[in-house]
Amino acid sequence: MDSTRTDTSLIARGVCRSFTTAEGTLEVLKGVNLTVSQGEMVAIVGESGVGKSTLLHILGGLDRPTQGDISYRGKPLHTMSENELSHFRNRHIGFVFQHHYLMDDFTALENVMIPALVAGKTKKEAAALAEQLLHDVGLKERMNHVPRQLSGGEQQRVAVARALANSPDVVMADEPSGNLDIRTGEKLHGLLRDLNQKRNMTMIIATHNLELATSCDKTVKLIDGLASEELNGKVVS
């Protein structure tokens, strides 16, 4: 894929990540290259322990690579300070994890409001935005319920709405249906695909779910710390 295209959303080059353990240095990522275009829905797949979550966290700015560069629309993450990186994440990247990480004592509406408030919106603006997002994910009638009053699938839908609060350029999802039953997981996958298509929103999803992976535009398979990209079944890099 041509990294000079104007619709390129993310470029990762030579991404390495190693960890120091009692047994020595553990090399998880050994030079991953990846290009993601605006509006693409990309699945990261591979065996357990191969580094899917590690790569996703690095791409999302939650962790830094040992070596390598990542840039969003020409903005390199490696040159940013921790404060700059935090600011960038809040405004440009949305996260959905296997566990919803909702605030237990906050309603669905209040949970979705949090990123918007952090970004500087007024309480009124954040509430209006959160209400619309909960409507978009099919939870308008549940917006005043706290997490324990919601099903697992509903909790993940709230987490998706929260990830969209600041209209991010990219949504990163780490095993988003990993804690859900098959039927509920399929509904969540459908929601993600629908948001991707209607909003032209770039999504990068680490998953074990082959059905979800094959429904994406591109699959990135991690093997022995390296990545291969497949588009319509054809290896492109």
Residue pairs with C-beta under 8 A, 6 or more apart in sequence:
1 35
1 37
1 229
1 231
1 236
1 237
3 11
3 35
5 37
7 37
7 38
7 39
8 35
8 36
8 37
8 38
8 73
9 36
9 37
9 38
9 39
9 40
9 72
9 73
9 169
9 170
9 202
10 34
10 35
10 36
10 59
10 70
10 71
10 72
10 170
10 202
10 204
11 34
11 35
11 36
11 69
11 70
11 71
12 32
12 33
12 34
12 35
12 58
12 59
12 68
12 69
12 70
13 33
13 68
13 69
13 70
14 31
14 32
14 33
14 67
14 68
14 69
15 29
15 31
15 32
15 33
15 34
15 55
15 58
15 65
15 67
15 68
15 69
15 70
16 27
16 29
16 30
16 31
16 32
16 65
16 66
16 67
16 68
16 225
17 27
17 28
17 29
17 51
17 54
17 55
17 58
17 63
17 65
17 66
18 25
18 26
18 27
18 28
18 66
19 25
19 26
19 28
20 26
27 225
28 50
28 51
28 54
28 225
29 51
29 54
29 55
29 58
29 65
29 222
29 225
30 224
30 225
30 226
31 67
31 68
31 225
31 226
32 55
32 68
32 222
32 225
32 226
32 227
33 227
33 237
34 59
34 220
34 227
34 229
35 229
35 237
36 42
36 170
36 202
36 204
36 218
37 202
38 169
38 200
38 202
39 196
39 200
39 201
39 202
40 202
40 203
40 217
40 218
41 192
41 193
41 196
41 202
41 203
41 205
41 215
41 216
41 217
41 218
42 202
42 203
42 204
42 205
42 216
42 217
42 218
42 219
42 220
43 205
43 206
43 207
43 212
43 213
43 214
43 216
43 218
43 219
43 220
44 52
44 55
44 56
44 204
44 205
44 206
44 207
44 220
44 222
45 52
45 206
45 207
45 208
45 210
45 213
45 219
45 220
45 221
45 222
46 52
46 221
46 222
46 223
48 208
50 222
50 223
50 224
50 225
51 222
51 225
52 174
52 206
52 207
52 222
53 174
53 175
53 206
54 63
55 206
55 222
55 227
56 172
56 174
56 204
56 206
57 63
57 174
58 64
58 65
58 70
59 70
59 172
59 204
60 89
60 93
60 95
60 170
60 172
61 70
61 77
61 80
61 85
61 88
61 89
61 93
62 89
62 95
64 77
64 78
65 78
69 76
69 77
69 78
70 76
70 77
70 78
71 77
72 88
72 92
72 169
72 170
73 169
75 88
77 85
77 88
80 88
90 115
90 118
90 119
90 166
91 119
91 166
91 168
92 166
92 168
92 169
92 170
93 168
93 169
93 170
93 171
93 172
94 162
94 163
94 164
94 165
94 166
94 168
94 170
94 171
94 172
95 163
95 171
95 172
95 173
95 174
96 156
96 159
96 160
96 163
96 171
96 172
96 173
96 174
96 176
97 159
97 173
97 174
97 175
97 176
98 174
98 175
98 176
98 178
98 179
99 179
100 147
100 155
100 156
100 158
100 159
101 159
102 108
102 111
102 147
102 155
102 158
102 159
102 162
103 110
103 111
103 114
103 147
104 146
104 147
104 148
105 146
106 114
106 146
107 143
107 144
107 145
107 146
108 134
108 139
108 142
108 143
108 144
108 145
108 146
108 147
108 150
108 154
108 158
108 161
109 127
109 130
109 131
109 134
109 143
109 144
110 130
111 147
111 158
111 162
112 129
112 130
112 133
112 134
112 158
112 161
112 162
112 165
113 123
113 126
113 127
113 129
113 130
113 165
114 162
114 165
115 162
115 165
115 166
116 125
116 126
116 129
116 130
116 165
116 166
117 123
117 126
119 165
119 166
121 129
126 165
129 165
130 143
130 161
130 165
131 140
131 143
133 161
133 162
133 164
133 165
134 140
134 142
134 143
134 158
134 161
136 161
136 164
136 195
137 157
137 158
137 160
137 161
137 191
138 157
138 191
139 154
139 157
139 158
139 161
142 149
142 150
142 154
147 155
147 158
150 158
151 184
152 179
152 180
152 181
152 184
153 180
153 184
153 187
153 188
156 176
156 177
156 179
156 180
156 188
157 188
157 191
159 176
160 176
160 188
160 191
160 192
160 195
163 171
163 173
164 171
164 195
164 201
168 201
169 202
170 201
170 202
170 203
170 204
171 192
171 195
171 201
171 202
171 203
171 204
172 203
172 204
172 205
173 192
173 203
173 204
173 205
173 206
173 207
174 205
174 206
175 206
175 207
175 208
176 188
176 192
176 205
176 207
177 184
177 185
177 186
177 188
177 189
177 207
177 209
177 212
178 207
178 208
180 188
185 209
185 212
186 211
189 209
189 211
189 212
189 215
192 203
192 205
193 215
195 201
195 203
196 202
196 203
203 216
205 212
205 213
205 216
207 213
213 219
217 231
218 229
218 230
218 231
219 229
219 230
220 227
220 228
220 229
220 230
221 227
221 228
221 230
228 235
228 237
229 235
229 236
229 237
230 236
